[in-house]
């Protein structure tokens, strides 16, 4: 089927396929293929860890602690916190922790390497050396981890359980990864120092015994002999310390950077403000996949036909809102609350008469022609009152002509509520006269409209088919909202009369969750704005508390905002609308974009000397670390571009964009602002 659907198979026709029995096999193949791409992404992370740590042992332990954070987080998530709702979105946590966990490892290992030439006093013994490394990296990683966790926890502002579950699980994973880096990986570094770092005497793959003198002693001796200072380390570190910092410290280069930044931000803002909620059903697969093409053509090219079933919208009296006291879907996914009924609902003759009048109006009123689907000029309405009335008069529904023509209206057709229990059993077993084949029973046709519980009529509902909405496709939020508002207006108009006789207010709903989807779309938009704004605010507060330098926190937050605008603007350029996937991703931009600017800000703050000296030291200490973190995240995201499942494909694009913009703005824009303004940092005391 895939071969027949390939564009190169036929030169004059396009071939597509769709069959429900094939969908499972197609989806299964897609999942296997996308899983392999995910493994390639993770394999790249492992290989880059090996390249930069210079040790298979450290790369293995590092990758293990990244992967191990998932089951540990799951244990805390499901056993300790007793959260039972595990969303499909939670699978993305492995990619999130791979990017952030690798970044933490690079920060830790680079500090370990840099300790060789910083200060002989830090190399008195391994304990002193590790203490210096902890002080150097612990604060910066704690800031980034705390900010990222907080950004994910901002998803709790949405009422959607799946997003809440994702945010909580991702935050726990990031926290566990930080703990494991500072404990498990730290222990591995000590073992590496004692057994693997100098393996010239034992071969490349076998650990040596404890060396005398130790590698730390050798490093101290070498540092005392050479005098230490700048210019040490590998070629990449020296590039950032000398060449890259030199670019930032040159005024004309900063001018060029600012001009390019302003031009880009103007373009990004122009595009970002044009983002709109999705106007069509969200695609599950890549738009070029044959199965997705079939679904797209079915939804877009074939309007609702006369014989197609429209969405059934229900007008019910006797129902109240569901009692959701104590409901928490995170803790109990099966507890949606208890249904409630209007205690004084009265299915009396006057109520029945008004319900029948409402049915007639839905069918024949010209003002509803654009809302309710028509068949031979009559609205498609499910009104059990008609057949109940005919049955009450005739005692059966054998004469459908009598039922359809409404001849029973000339009789006293209303049912005495006291007689309902005696006739309902037989009535429900009758064949409906509005079923052309006379196969469907009353209980089957009106299973949702009839609120008979065996002893009393708990509620009564009338349903009508929508002219434009269907049960089989997802329309955009704006289109559904327009139809929904019209159905609500119809219900409110009818309720002014019917509620006086039946008691209780009308409840307007559908059972295919199209109105739920509509509300979810609105929630996605609201949550994206609130979560991103809250994430930026939290990042600013954490930076201000940790650095105690206002201008560092302020300019770092501006960079995070710039990343957010740039990502959203690029989404629009790529043709994305604001659907559920995009809303979730926008909400976590702040958490993803904070790492690099925080590391550079912290390194700048702890450095001493003039502004240019601080810039040089910041790049010398953190330039290679944030570069390796960027390469790891971008490289890991590229295989996800090829995924057929849209969520993973879009997540890969989002990850690449966010990390790339974060690195560019942190290294070029943030550091250029600091170099240009030369705002001094006070030593000690309050520095705000």
C-alpha positions as CSV (number, residue, x, y, z in Angstrom):
1,X,0.0,0.0,0.0
2,X,2.8,2.4,0.8
3,X,4.4,1.6,-2.6
4,X,1.1,2.4,-4.4
5,X,0.7,5.6,-2.4
6,X,4.2,6.8,-3.3
7,X,4.2,9.8,-5.5
8,X,6.7,8.3,-7.9
9,X,4.6,5.1,-8.5
10,X,2.0,6.8,-10.8
11,X,2.8,9.8,-13.0
12,X,-0.8,10.9,-13.6
13,X,-2.8,10.0,-10.5
14,X,-2.3,10.3,-6.7
15,X,-3.1,7.2,-4.8
16,X,-4.0,7.1,-1.1
17,X,-5.3,4.5,1.3
18,X,-7.4,4.2,4.4
19,X,-8.8,1.1,6.0
20,X,-9.5,0.7,9.7
21,X,-8.0,-2.9,9.8
22,X,-4.7,-1.4,8.4
23,X,-4.4,1.4,10.9
24,X,-3.1,-0.7,13.7
25,X,-0.3,-2.2,11.5
26,X,0.6,1.2,10.1
27,X,0.8,2.8,13.6
28,X,2.8,-0.2,14.9
29,X,5.4,0.3,12.1
30,X,5.5,4.0,12.8
31,X,6.1,3.4,16.5
32,X,8.9,1.0,15.8
33,X,10.6,3.4,13.3
34,X,10.2,6.4,15.6
35,X,11.6,4.4,18.6
36,X,14.7,3.5,16.6
37,X,15.1,7.2,15.8
38,X,14.8,8.0,19.5
39,X,17.5,5.4,20.2
40,X,19.8,7.1,17.7
41,X,19.2,10.4,19.5
42,X,20.2,8.8,22.8
43,X,23.2,7.1,21.2
44,X,24.4,10.5,20.1
45,X,24.2,11.8,23.7
46,X,26.3,8.8,24.9
47,X,29.0,9.2,22.2
48,X,29.3,12.9,22.8
49,X,29.7,12.2,26.5
50,X,32.5,9.8,25.7
51,X,34.2,12.3,23.4
52,X,34.2,15.1,26.0
53,X,34.8,13.1,29.2
54,X,37.6,11.1,27.5
55,X,36.5,8.0,29.3
56,X,34.2,5.1,28.5
57,X,33.7,4.6,32.2
58,X,32.5,8.1,32.9
59,X,30.4,8.2,29.7
60,X,28.7,4.9,30.8
61,X,28.1,6.1,34.4
62,X,26.9,9.5,33.1
63,X,24.5,7.9,30.7
64,X,23.4,5.4,33.3
65,X,22.5,8.2,35.8
66,X,20.6,10.0,33.1
67,X,18.6,6.9,32.3
68,X,18.3,5.8,35.9
69,X,16.6,9.1,36.8
70,X,13.5,7.9,34.9
71,X,12.7,4.8,37.1
72,X,13.6,6.7,40.3
73,X,11.4,9.5,39.3
74,X,8.6,7.1,38.4
75,X,8.9,5.5,41.9
76,X,8.6,8.8,43.6
77,X,5.8,9.9,41.2
78,X,3.6,6.8,41.5
79,X,4.6,5.3,44.9
80,X,5.6,8.2,47.1
81,X,3.2,10.8,45.7
82,X,0.7,8.2,44.7
83,X,0.0,9.8,41.3
84,X,-1.8,7.2,39.2
85,X,-2.3,9.2,36.0
86,X,0.8,8.6,33.8
87,X,0.4,10.6,30.7
88,X,1.7,9.6,27.2
89,X,3.5,13.0,27.2
90,X,5.7,11.7,30.1
91,X,7.7,9.7,27.5
92,X,9.4,12.9,26.5
93,X,11.1,13.1,29.8
94,X,13.9,10.9,28.6
95,X,14.8,13.4,25.9
96,X,14.5,16.3,28.4
97,X,16.7,14.7,31.0
98,X,19.2,13.6,28.3
99,X,19.7,17.2,27.2
100,X,19.8,18.7,30.7
101,X,21.6,15.8,32.4
102,X,24.4,15.9,29.8
103,X,24.7,19.6,30.3
104,X,25.2,19.1,34.1
105,X,27.8,16.4,33.4
106,X,29.8,18.7,31.1
107,X,29.7,21.4,33.8
108,X,31.0,19.0,36.4
109,X,33.7,17.5,34.3
110,X,34.9,20.8,32.9
111,X,35.3,22.1,36.5
112,X,37.2,18.9,37.3
113,X,39.6,19.5,34.4
114,X,39.9,23.2,35.1
115,X,40.8,22.5,38.7
116,X,44.2,21.3,37.4
117,X,45.4,24.9,36.6
118,X,43.3,27.2,38.8
119,X,45.1,27.2,42.2
120,X,47.5,24.9,43.8
121,X,45.6,25.3,47.1
122,X,42.7,23.4,45.5
123,X,45.0,20.5,44.8
124,X,46.2,19.7,48.3
125,X,44.4,16.4,48.1
126,X,41.4,14.9,46.3
127,X,39.0,15.9,49.1
128,X,40.0,19.6,48.7
129,X,39.8,19.3,44.9
130,X,36.3,17.9,45.0
131,X,35.3,20.5,47.5
132,X,36.3,23.2,45.1
133,X,34.5,21.5,42.2
134,X,31.3,21.2,44.3
135,X,31.4,24.9,45.3
136,X,32.0,25.9,41.7
137,X,29.4,23.8,40.0
138,X,26.8,23.0,42.7
139,X,25.3,26.5,42.8
140,X,25.1,27.0,39.1
141,X,23.5,23.5,38.5
142,X,21.2,24.0,41.5
143,X,20.0,27.3,40.0
144,X,19.4,25.8,36.5
145,X,17.7,22.7,37.9
146,X,15.5,24.7,40.3
147,X,14.4,27.0,37.5
148,X,13.8,24.2,35.1
149,X,11.8,22.3,37.7
150,X,9.8,25.4,38.5
151,X,9.0,26.0,34.8
152,X,7.7,22.5,34.4
153,X,5.6,22.8,37.6
154,X,4.0,25.9,36.1
155,X,2.0,23.5,34.0
156,X,-0.1,22.9,37.1
157,X,-1.9,26.1,36.3
158,X,-3.8,24.2,33.6
159,X,-6.9,22.0,34.5
160,X,-5.8,19.4,32.0
161,X,-4.6,16.3,33.8
162,X,-2.3,15.0,31.1
163,X,-0.3,18.3,31.1
164,X,-0.2,18.4,34.9
165,X,1.1,14.8,35.0
166,X,3.8,15.7,32.4
167,X,4.9,18.8,34.3
168,X,5.2,17.0,37.7
169,X,7.0,14.0,36.2
170,X,9.4,16.1,34.2
171,X,10.2,18.2,37.3
172,X,10.9,15.1,39.4
173,X,13.1,13.7,36.7
174,X,15.2,16.9,36.5
175,X,15.5,17.0,40.3
176,X,16.6,13.3,40.5
177,X,19.1,13.9,37.7
178,X,20.7,16.8,39.6
179,X,21.0,14.6,42.8
180,X,22.6,11.8,40.8
181,X,25.1,14.1,39.2
182,X,26.1,15.5,42.5
183,X,26.4,12.0,44.1
184,X,26.7,9.0,41.8
185,X,28.6,10.8,39.0
186,X,30.8,12.6,41.6
187,X,31.7,9.1,43.1
188,X,32.5,7.9,39.5
189,X,34.8,10.9,39.0
190,X,36.7,9.9,42.2
191,X,37.0,6.3,40.9
192,X,38.1,7.6,37.5
193,X,40.7,9.8,39.2
194,X,42.1,6.9,41.2
195,X,41.8,4.0,38.7
196,X,41.3,5.1,35.1
197,X,42.6,8.6,34.5
198,X,46.2,7.5,34.1
199,X,46.0,4.1,32.4
200,X,49.3,4.2,30.6
201,X,50.6,1.4,32.9
202,X,47.5,-0.8,32.7
203,X,46.2,-0.4,29.2
204,X,43.2,1.6,28.0
205,X,40.4,-0.7,29.3
206,X,41.6,-2.1,32.6
207,X,41.7,-0.1,35.8
208,X,45.0,0.6,37.5
209,X,45.6,0.3,41.2
210,X,45.8,3.3,43.4
211,X,48.6,5.4,42.0
212,X,51.3,7.1,44.1
213,X,51.7,10.0,43.6
214,X,48.0,10.5,42.7
215,X,46.9,12.5,39.7
216,X,45.9,15.4,41.9
217,X,49.5,15.4,43.3
218,X,50.9,15.4,39.8
219,X,48.5,18.2,38.8
220,X,49.6,20.3,41.8
221,X,53.3,19.8,41.1
222,X,52.8,20.7,37.4
223,X,50.8,23.8,38.3
224,X,53.5,24.9,40.8
225,X,56.1,24.4,38.2
226,X,54.3,26.2,35.3
227,X,52.7,29.0,37.4
228,X,49.2,28.3,36.1
229,X,47.1,31.2,35.0
230,X,45.1,31.7,31.8
231,X,45.8,29.9,28.5
232,X,45.6,26.4,30.0
233,X,43.2,23.6,28.9
234,X,42.3,22.2,25.6
235,X,42.0,24.1,22.3
236,X,38.2,24.6,22.6
237,X,38.6,26.1,26.1
238,X,41.4,28.4,24.9
239,X,39.3,29.4,21.9
240,X,36.5,30.6,24.2
241,X,38.9,32.2,26.6
242,X,40.9,34.1,24.0
243,X,39.3,34.3,20.6
244,X,35.6,34.3,21.5
245,X,35.9,36.7,24.5
246,X,38.0,38.9,22.2
247,X,35.1,39.1,19.8
248,X,32.7,40.2,22.5
249,X,35.2,42.7,24.0
250,X,35.6,44.5,20.6
251,X,33.1,47.5,20.4
252,X,32.5,47.2,16.6
253,X,31.6,43.6,17.0
254,X,29.2,44.4,19.7
255,X,27.6,47.0,17.5
256,X,27.1,44.4,14.7
257,X,25.7,41.9,17.3
258,X,23.2,44.5,18.6
259,X,22.1,45.6,15.1
260,X,21.5,41.9,14.0
261,X,19.8,41.2,17.3
262,X,17.3,44.1,16.9
263,X,16.6,43.2,13.2
264,X,15.9,39.6,14.1
265,X,13.8,40.5,17.2
266,X,11.7,42.9,15.1
267,X,11.1,40.1,12.6
268,X,10.4,37.6,15.4
269,X,7.9,39.8,17.2
270,X,6.1,40.6,13.9
271,X,5.7,36.8,13.3
272,X,5.0,35.9,16.9
273,X,2.0,38.2,17.2
274,X,0.5,36.5,14.2
275,X,0.2,33.1,15.8
276,X,-3.4,31.9,15.9
277,X,-5.2,28.9,17.4
278,X,-5.4,26.0,15.1
279,X,-8.3,26.2,12.6
280,X,-8.4,22.5,11.8
281,X,-8.1,19.1,13.5
282,X,-4.5,18.5,14.6
283,X,-2.5,16.1,12.6
284,X,-1.3,12.9,14.2
285,X,1.2,12.0,11.6
286,X,3.5,13.8,9.2
287,X,1.6,15.6,6.5
288,X,3.4,13.6,3.8
289,X,2.5,10.2,5.2
290,X,-0.1,8.4,3.0
291,X,-2.4,7.7,5.9
292,X,-2.4,11.3,7.1
293,X,-3.0,12.5,3.5
294,X,-6.1,10.3,3.4
295,X,-7.4,11.7,6.8
296,X,-6.6,15.3,5.7
297,X,-8.4,14.9,2.3
298,X,-11.4,13.3,4.1
299,X,-11.6,16.2,6.5
300,X,-10.9,19.1,4.1
301,X,-12.2,18.1,0.7
302,X,-15.4,16.4,1.5
303,X,-18.0,18.5,3.3
304,X,-20.7,16.9,5.4
305,X,-23.1,15.1,3.1
306,X,-26.9,14.9,3.6
307,X,-26.7,11.3,4.7
308,X,-23.8,11.8,7.1
309,X,-24.6,11.9,10.8
310,X,-24.1,15.3,12.4
311,X,-22.9,15.9,15.9
312,X,-25.8,15.2,18.4
313,X,-26.3,18.1,20.7
314,X,-28.4,17.4,23.8
315,X,-30.8,19.6,25.7
316,X,-31.5,17.9,29.0
317,X,-33.8,18.9,31.9
318,X,-33.4,17.2,35.3
319,X,-29.6,17.1,35.4
320,X,-27.3,19.2,37.5
321,X,-23.5,19.7,37.2
322,X,-21.5,16.6,38.1
323,X,-20.4,16.6,41.8
324,X,-16.6,16.9,41.6
325,X,-15.9,17.4,45.3
326,X,-12.7,15.5,46.1
327,X,-12.1,14.6,42.5
328,X,-8.4,14.5,41.6
329,X,-7.7,12.7,38.3
330,X,-4.0,12.6,39.1
331,X,-4.6,10.4,42.1
332,X,-7.6,8.5,40.7
333,X,-8.0,8.6,36.9
334,X,-11.2,6.7,37.1
335,X,-13.0,9.1,39.5
336,X,-14.8,11.7,37.4
337,X,-17.3,12.6,40.1
338,X,-20.9,11.7,40.8
339,X,-23.8,12.6,38.5
340,X,-26.5,14.7,40.2
341,X,-30.1,15.0,39.3
342,X,-32.6,17.7,40.1
343,X,-34.5,16.4,43.0
344,X,-37.8,18.1,42.2
345,X,-37.7,17.3,38.4
346,X,-41.3,16.7,37.4
347,X,-42.2,14.9,34.2
348,X,-45.8,16.2,34.3
349,X,-48.2,16.7,31.4
350,X,-47.3,20.4,31.1
351,X,-43.6,19.5,31.0
352,X,-44.3,16.9,28.3
353,X,-46.3,19.5,26.3
354,X,-43.5,22.1,26.4
355,X,-40.9,19.5,25.4
356,X,-42.9,18.5,22.4
357,X,-43.3,22.2,21.4
358,X,-39.5,22.5,21.6
359,X,-39.1,19.5,19.4
360,X,-41.5,21.0,16.8
361,X,-39.6,24.3,16.9
362,X,-36.2,22.7,16.4
363,X,-37.6,20.9,13.4
364,X,-39.4,23.7,11.6
365,X,-38.2,27.1,12.8
366,X,-36.4,28.7,9.8
367,X,-34.0,30.6,12.1
368,X,-32.4,27.2,13.0
369,X,-31.7,26.2,9.4
370,X,-28.0,27.2,9.6
371,X,-27.6,25.3,12.9
372,X,-29.6,22.1,12.8
373,X,-29.1,19.6,10.0
374,X,-32.1,19.3,7.7
375,X,-33.6,16.2,6.0
376,X,-36.3,17.0,3.4
377,X,-36.6,20.4,4.9
378,X,-37.2,19.1,8.5
379,X,-34.6,19.3,11.2
380,X,-33.0,16.1,12.4
381,X,-34.3,15.9,16.0
382,X,-34.5,12.9,18.4
383,X,-37.7,13.5,20.3
384,X,-38.8,10.5,22.4
385,X,-41.9,12.4,23.5
386,X,-43.6,11.8,20.1
387,X,-43.4,8.0,20.3
388,X,-44.2,8.0,24.0
389,X,-47.3,10.0,23.3
390,X,-48.4,7.7,20.4
391,X,-47.7,4.7,22.5
392,X,-49.8,6.1,25.4
393,X,-52.7,6.6,23.0
394,X,-52.5,3.4,21.0
395,X,-50.7,1.0,23.4
396,X,-48.2,0.1,20.7
397,X,-46.2,1.5,17.8
398,X,-47.4,-0.8,15.1
399,X,-48.9,1.9,13.0
400,X,-45.9,4.1,12.1
401,X,-48.0,6.2,9.8
402,X,-50.1,7.2,12.8
403,X,-47.0,8.0,14.7
404,X,-45.2,10.0,12.0
405,X,-48.2,12.1,10.9
406,X,-48.9,13.1,14.5
407,X,-52.5,11.9,14.4
408,X,-52.2,11.2,18.2
409,X,-52.0,14.9,18.8
410,X,-55.8,15.0,18.5
411,X,-56.1,12.8,21.6
412,X,-55.1,13.3,25.2
413,X,-51.6,12.0,24.7
414,X,-49.8,13.3,27.8
415,X,-48.7,10.5,30.2
416,X,-49.7,10.7,33.8
417,X,-46.5,10.4,35.8
418,X,-48.1,7.9,38.1
419,X,-48.6,5.6,35.1
420,X,-45.0,5.7,33.8
421,X,-43.8,2.7,35.7
422,X,-46.6,0.5,34.2
423,X,-46.0,1.5,30.6
424,X,-42.3,2.2,30.3
425,X,-41.2,-1.5,30.2
426,X,-43.3,-2.3,27.2
427,X,-42.6,1.1,25.5
428,X,-38.8,0.6,25.7
429,X,-39.1,-2.7,23.9
430,X,-41.0,-1.3,21.0
431,X,-39.4,-0.8,17.5
432,X,-38.9,2.9,16.7
433,X,-41.0,4.2,13.9
434,X,-38.3,6.7,13.1
435,X,-35.9,3.9,12.2
436,X,-36.5,3.3,8.5
437,X,-35.6,-0.4,8.9
438,X,-37.7,-0.9,12.1
439,X,-34.8,-2.7,13.8
440,X,-33.8,-0.2,16.4
441,X,-35.7,-0.3,19.7
442,X,-36.9,2.7,21.6
443,X,-34.4,2.0,24.4
444,X,-31.6,1.8,21.8
445,X,-32.6,4.9,19.8
446,X,-33.2,7.1,22.8
447,X,-30.7,5.6,25.3
448,X,-29.2,9.0,26.0
449,X,-32.4,11.0,25.8
450,X,-34.6,8.9,28.1
451,X,-33.6,9.2,31.8
452,X,-35.7,6.3,33.0
453,X,-34.0,4.4,35.8
454,X,-36.6,1.6,36.2
455,X,-38.8,3.4,38.7
456,X,-38.8,7.1,37.9
457,X,-38.0,9.6,35.1
458,X,-34.7,11.2,36.4
459,X,-34.3,13.5,33.4
460,X,-35.6,14.1,29.9
461,X,-33.5,15.2,26.9
462,X,-34.1,16.3,23.3
463,X,-31.2,16.1,20.8
464,X,-30.6,17.6,17.4
465,X,-27.9,17.0,14.8
466,X,-25.6,19.9,14.0
467,X,-25.5,21.0,10.4
468,X,-21.7,21.7,10.3
469,X,-20.2,19.7,13.2
470,X,-19.7,16.0,13.0
471,X,-18.9,13.2,15.5
472,X,-16.0,11.9,13.3
473,X,-13.8,15.0,12.7
474,X,-12.2,17.6,14.9
475,X,-13.1,21.2,13.9
476,X,-11.1,24.2,15.0
477,X,-11.8,25.9,18.3
478,X,-13.2,29.0,16.5
479,X,-15.6,27.0,14.3
480,X,-16.8,24.8,17.1
481,X,-17.2,27.8,19.4
482,X,-19.4,29.6,16.9
483,X,-21.7,26.6,16.6
484,X,-21.7,26.0,20.4
485,X,-22.7,29.6,21.1
486,X,-25.7,29.2,18.8
487,X,-26.8,25.9,20.4
488,X,-26.5,27.6,23.8
489,X,-28.7,30.5,22.7
490,X,-31.3,28.0,21.5
491,X,-31.2,26.2,24.9
492,X,-31.5,29.4,26.9
493,X,-34.5,30.5,24.9
494,X,-36.2,27.2,25.4
495,X,-35.2,27.1,29.1
496,X,-37.1,30.3,29.8
497,X,-40.3,28.4,29.3
498,X,-39.6,24.7,29.9
499,X,-37.9,25.1,33.3
500,X,-41.0,26.6,34.7
501,X,-42.9,23.3,34.2
502,X,-40.2,20.7,34.4
503,X,-38.0,22.2,37.1
504,X,-34.2,22.6,36.8
505,X,-32.2,24.4,34.2
506,X,-31.3,23.1,30.8
507,X,-27.9,21.4,30.4
508,X,-26.5,21.7,26.8
509,X,-23.8,19.2,25.9
510,X,-22.6,16.6,23.4
511,X,-21.4,13.1,24.2
512,X,-18.6,13.0,21.6
513,X,-16.5,15.4,23.5
514,X,-16.3,18.0,20.7
515,X,-17.2,20.8,23.1
516,X,-14.6,19.4,25.5
517,X,-12.0,19.6,22.8
518,X,-13.1,23.1,22.0
519,X,-12.6,24.2,25.6
520,X,-9.3,22.3,25.8
521,X,-8.1,24.4,22.8
522,X,-8.9,27.6,24.7
523,X,-7.2,26.2,27.7
524,X,-4.0,25.4,25.7
525,X,-3.8,29.0,24.6
526,X,-4.3,30.4,28.0
527,X,-1.9,27.9,29.6
528,X,0.8,28.7,27.1
529,X,0.7,32.4,27.9
530,X,0.4,31.9,31.7
531,X,3.1,29.2,31.9
532,X,5.6,31.0,29.8
533,X,5.1,34.3,31.7
534,X,5.3,32.5,35.1
535,X,8.4,30.7,34.0
536,X,10.2,33.9,33.1
537,X,9.1,35.5,36.4
538,X,10.5,32.5,38.3
539,X,13.7,32.6,36.4
540,X,14.2,36.3,37.3
541,X,13.5,35.7,41.0
542,X,15.8,32.7,41.2
543,X,18.6,34.6,39.4
544,X,18.1,37.6,41.6
545,X,18.3,35.6,44.8
546,X,21.3,33.5,43.7
547,X,23.4,36.3,42.2
548,X,22.1,39.2,44.3
549,X,22.9,41.4,41.3
550,X,19.8,43.0,39.8
551,X,21.2,43.8,36.3
552,X,22.5,40.3,35.8
553,X,19.0,38.8,36.7
554,X,17.3,41.5,34.5
555,X,19.4,41.1,31.4
556,X,19.3,37.3,31.7
557,X,15.5,37.4,31.9
558,X,15.5,39.6,28.8
559,X,17.4,36.9,27.0
560,X,15.0,34.3,28.1
561,X,12.1,36.5,26.8
562,X,14.0,36.9,23.5
563,X,14.3,33.1,23.2
564,X,10.6,32.7,23.9
565,X,9.7,35.3,21.2
566,X,12.2,33.9,18.7
567,X,10.8,30.3,19.2
568,X,7.2,31.4,18.8
569,X,8.1,33.6,15.8
570,X,9.9,30.7,14.1
571,X,7.0,28.5,14.8
572,X,4.8,30.9,12.8
573,X,7.4,31.0,10.0
574,X,7.3,27.2,9.8
575,X,3.5,27.3,9.4
576,X,2.6,26.1,12.8
577,X,-0.7,27.0,14.5
578,X,-1.3,27.2,18.2
579,X,-2.6,23.7,18.9
580,X,-2.1,21.5,22.0
581,X,1.4,20.4,21.1
582,X,2.6,24.0,20.4
583,X,0.9,25.3,23.6
584,X,2.7,22.8,25.8
585,X,6.0,23.5,24.2
586,X,5.7,27.3,24.5
587,X,4.8,26.8,28.2
588,X,8.2,25.1,28.9
589,X,10.4,27.4,26.9
590,X,11.6,29.3,29.9
591,X,12.7,26.1,31.6
592,X,14.7,25.0,28.6
593,X,16.3,28.3,27.8
594,X,17.5,29.3,31.2
595,X,20.6,27.0,31.5
596,X,23.2,28.7,29.3
597,X,22.5,32.3,30.4
598,X,22.5,31.2,34.1
599,X,25.8,29.5,33.8
600,X,27.5,32.5,32.1
601,X,25.8,34.9,34.6
602,X,27.0,32.9,37.6
603,X,30.5,32.6,36.2
604,X,30.6,36.3,35.5
605,X,29.3,37.1,39.0
606,X,31.9,35.0,40.8
607,X,34.8,36.2,38.7
608,X,36.8,39.2,39.9
609,X,38.4,42.2,38.3
610,X,37.1,44.6,35.6
611,X,34.2,43.9,33.3
612,X,36.5,42.6,30.5
613,X,38.3,40.4,33.0
614,X,35.0,38.9,34.1
615,X,33.9,38.3,30.5
616,X,37.2,36.5,29.8
617,X,36.9,34.4,33.0
618,X,33.3,33.5,32.3
619,X,34.0,32.2,28.8
620,X,37.2,30.5,30.1
621,X,35.2,28.6,32.7
622,X,31.8,28.0,31.0
623,X,32.3,28.6,27.3
624,X,33.2,24.9,26.5
625,X,30.5,23.6,28.9
626,X,27.6,25.5,27.4
627,X,29.0,24.7,23.9
628,X,29.0,21.0,24.6
629,X,25.6,21.2,26.1
630,X,24.3,22.9,23.0
631,X,25.9,20.4,20.7
632,X,24.4,17.5,22.7
633,X,20.9,18.9,22.7
634,X,20.9,20.0,19.0
635,X,22.5,16.7,17.9
636,X,20.0,14.7,19.9
637,X,17.1,16.6,18.4
638,X,18.0,16.1,14.8
639,X,16.9,12.4,14.6
640,X,13.5,13.5,16.0
641,X,12.9,15.6,12.9
642,X,12.4,12.4,11.0
643,X,9.8,11.0,13.2
644,X,6.4,10.4,11.7
645,X,4.5,11.1,14.9
646,X,3.9,14.8,14.9
647,X,4.4,15.3,18.6
648,X,8.0,13.9,18.6
649,X,8.8,15.6,15.3
650,X,7.6,19.0,16.7
651,X,9.3,18.4,20.0
652,X,12.6,17.8,18.1
653,X,12.2,21.0,16.2
654,X,11.3,22.9,19.3
655,X,14.3,21.5,21.3
656,X,16.6,22.4,18.5
657,X,15.2,26.0,18.1
658,X,15.1,26.6,21.9
659,X,18.7,25.4,22.5
660,X,20.1,27.2,19.5
661,X,18.5,30.5,20.3
662,X,19.5,30.1,24.0
663,X,23.1,29.5,23.2
664,X,23.3,32.4,20.7
665,X,21.6,34.9,22.9
666,X,23.5,33.9,26.0
667,X,26.9,34.0,24.4
668,X,26.5,36.9,22.0
669,X,23.8,39.2,23.3
670,X,23.9,38.7,27.1
671,X,27.7,38.9,27.3
672,X,27.8,41.8,24.9
673,X,25.3,43.8,27.0
674,X,27.5,43.2,30.1
675,X,30.6,44.2,28.2
676,X,29.0,47.3,26.8
677,X,27.4,48.7,29.9
678,X,30.3,47.8,32.2
679,X,28.1,48.0,35.3
680,X,30.3,47.3,38.3
681,X,29.5,44.5,40.8
682,X,29.9,45.4,44.5
683,X,32.0,43.1,46.6
684,X,30.2,41.8,49.6
685,X,27.1,43.1,51.4
686,X,23.9,44.0,49.5
687,X,24.6,44.2,45.8
688,X,21.2,44.9,44.5
